[in-house]
Amino acid sequence: MLVSLGYKQANHLRADKYLQAKEKEYRLINTIIDSASIHTDTLIGDNCMVGKNAIIDPYVEIGYNISINHGVIVGHYTVIKDHCFLAPGVITNGSVTIEPYCFIGAG
């Protein structure tokens, strides 16, 4: 099961649905598009989506219930905490921490 909702009501509605699914012990999966490039040292929680042509550099930590859209570049040693949404084209430099429930607009 993958809980995927839009960005209305920030990320709180998606977080609520995610937590309800976890309480019911559903197995939550990740959706990673084939053209995404994710370094092998990346840690990814469940219920994450990584879009087309996204690039995830080494030593990145991706929390639970994260949407990383098309063309996003996540720099090395970045930490993305739970329930975040990165819009298409977002670029983070290295050693960035994105706090829970953040919505980062288009790059």
C-alpha positions as CSV (number, residue, x, y, z in Angstrom):
1,M,0.0,0.0,0.0
2,L,1.2,3.5,-0.8
3,V,-0.6,6.5,0.7
4,S,-0.3,9.3,-1.8
5,L,-2.3,12.5,-1.6
6,G,-1.8,16.0,-3.0
7,Y,-0.4,19.0,-1.1
8,K,-3.7,20.5,0.1
9,Q,-3.7,21.1,3.9
10,A,0.1,21.1,3.7
11,N,1.3,17.6,4.6
12,H,-0.9,17.0,7.6
13,L,-3.7,15.1,5.8
14,R,-1.2,12.8,4.2
15,A,0.5,12.3,7.6
16,D,-2.9,11.4,9.2
17,K,-3.6,8.8,6.5
18,Y,-0.1,7.4,6.8
19,L,-0.4,7.0,10.6
20,Q,-3.9,5.4,10.2
21,A,-2.4,2.8,7.8
22,K,0.5,2.1,10.2
23,E,-1.9,1.6,13.1
24,K,-3.8,-1.0,11.0
25,E,-0.4,-2.6,10.3
26,Y,-0.6,-2.2,6.5
27,R,2.7,-2.8,4.7
28,L,3.6,0.6,3.2
29,I,5.8,0.6,0.1
30,N,7.9,3.1,-1.8
31,T,7.4,4.1,-5.4
32,I,10.7,5.0,-7.1
33,I,10.6,5.8,-10.8
34,D,13.2,3.9,-12.9
35,S,14.9,7.1,-14.1
36,A,15.6,8.3,-10.6
37,S,19.2,8.0,-9.5
38,I,19.6,7.1,-5.8
39,H,23.0,6.4,-4.3
40,T,23.4,3.1,-2.5
41,D,24.2,4.8,0.8
42,T,20.8,6.5,1.0
43,L,18.5,5.5,3.8
44,I,14.8,5.7,2.9
45,G,11.7,5.2,5.2
46,D,8.5,3.7,4.0
47,N,5.7,5.3,2.0
48,C,8.1,7.5,0.0
49,M,7.8,8.5,-3.7
50,V,10.8,9.5,-5.8
51,G,9.9,10.9,-9.2
52,K,11.3,10.9,-12.7
53,N,15.0,12.0,-13.1
54,A,15.4,12.8,-9.3
55,I,18.9,12.6,-8.1
56,I,19.7,11.5,-4.5
57,D,23.4,12.0,-3.6
58,P,25.4,9.8,-1.1
59,Y,24.7,9.7,2.6
60,V,21.2,11.1,2.4
61,E,18.5,10.2,5.0
62,I,14.9,10.2,3.8
63,G,12.3,9.9,6.5
64,Y,8.8,8.4,6.3
65,N,6.0,9.5,4.0
66,I,8.1,11.8,1.7
67,S,7.2,13.0,-1.8
68,I,10.3,13.8,-3.9
69,N,9.0,14.9,-7.3
70,H,10.4,14.9,-10.8
71,G,13.8,16.5,-11.3
72,V,14.6,17.1,-7.6
73,I,18.3,17.0,-6.6
74,V,19.1,16.2,-3.0
75,G,22.7,17.0,-2.1
76,H,25.0,14.8,0.0
77,Y,24.4,14.4,3.8
78,T,20.9,15.9,3.6
79,V,18.3,14.8,6.1
80,I,14.7,15.0,5.1
81,K,12.4,14.3,8.1
82,D,9.0,12.8,8.0
83,H,5.9,13.9,6.0
84,C,7.7,16.4,3.6
85,F,6.9,17.3,0.0
86,L,9.6,18.5,-2.4
87,A,8.0,20.0,-5.6
88,P,9.4,19.4,-9.1
89,G,12.9,20.9,-9.7
90,V,13.8,21.5,-6.0
91,I,17.6,21.5,-5.4
92,T,19.1,21.1,-1.9
93,N,22.8,21.6,-1.4
94,G,24.8,19.3,0.9
95,S,24.3,19.0,4.7
96,V,20.8,20.4,4.7
97,T,18.1,19.3,7.2
98,I,14.5,19.6,6.2
99,E,12.2,19.5,9.2
100,P,9.0,17.5,9.4
101,Y,5.9,18.6,7.4
102,C,7.9,21.0,5.2
103,F,6.6,21.9,1.7
104,I,9.4,23.1,-0.5
105,G,8.1,24.7,-3.7
106,A,9.3,24.4,-7.3
107,G,12.9,25.1,-8.0
